[in-house]
Amino acid sequence: MFRFPRPLPAIAAVTLLIALAACTGGTSTSTAPGPFPAVNPGGTLHAQYVVVGDIGNNSLLTYNLGTGSTITAGNLAPAYNNHSATLVTPFFIFNDFNSNLWAANFFGASLTWYSVTGNGATPVAHTISGSNTTLGQPTGIYIAANGTIYVSDRSSSHGYATIDEFAPGSSGNVAPVAWIGGATSTLSNTQGLSMDSRGNLWVINFGAAQVDEFSSSLSTGQNNIPPTAAMTSAVFGLPLEIYIDGQSHLWFGDVSDAATGKPALFEFNMGTGAQVPICTISGANTGLIAGGQTTVAVDNGGYVYAVDGDAQVSIFAKGQCGNVAPAYTISGAATGLSHPAAIIVYSTGNDY
């Protein structure tokens, strides 16, 4: 079934019908192909943890993949299962590498954050919500090294799509200190958000069929400014999420690529103007299926992690492109996966 960019309210009813698997099961350990050099010298060859934002059960599920050159996968039970009531359709998640997991709650009009080791109905550490925040349908979140919080919002109470900036340490019913939005910004139906190594914001401007680049240095209040640059590609169909890896490559999760109408993962060299992907992962063998939000993350060893609404995490080894089967999967009753919509990876002491 085709899904429009970011689920419409009807999908909320669909997710209520998805049951959380509560059974137990085994795991399988495989030797990863390679070895592949880590981008981060001295780093592990793959991420230690993968975290999934699951909208079927409104939870953050964290899986321990182990360390070194082996990946533990299969019917893997989560090491941590945070299903706090403050999680409301967590369509985007972020690790600020200060032991906090952040969630952009699409139907909750809020940002919430939790301990990375949160289990059960863990009390939320902080919440940004309320009328002063102007949050409507937050779709992406990025925490800068200095703690500044950036959020893409496709339907803010300003009456237009925005990128909002909240001060470090913000909590409660607080107003953004600055935001990008207005006719000059060209923002329309903003989706995934990230930041490059130069401190520039990259946001999927779905309504304009492009990816916009903005400086993160904003004036207080509204910044009705044009993007500093924009990127387009003929392969884009319905790109919703963006991830910038350790090599400064842009990765996109596309729900329905322009060529085949199938879910796809695209890798690009960072650039503006019309771009051609350097790697495409798509096709029947990949296990990526239509019917959900295609989301991607990449670790410092080059492994590519994806979810698409199916109750599975697909892991592709470095260099796997085309209509290829994932090197590893996390699936089965023990996983607790229901309808995953967001994914991130990280390792203790070696952040991604």
Helices and strands as residue ranges (DSSP letters): H 10-16, E 28-31, E 49-54, E 59-64, E 70-73, E 80-82, E 90-95, E 100-105, E 110-115, E 126-129, G 131-133, E 138-143, E 149-153, E 162-166, E 178-180, G 183-185, E 190-195, E 200-205, G 206-208, E 210-215, E 221-223, E 229-232, E 239-244, E 249-254, E 264-269, E 273-274, E 279-282, G 284-286, E 295-298, E 304-307, E 312-316, E 328-331, G 333-335, E 340-346
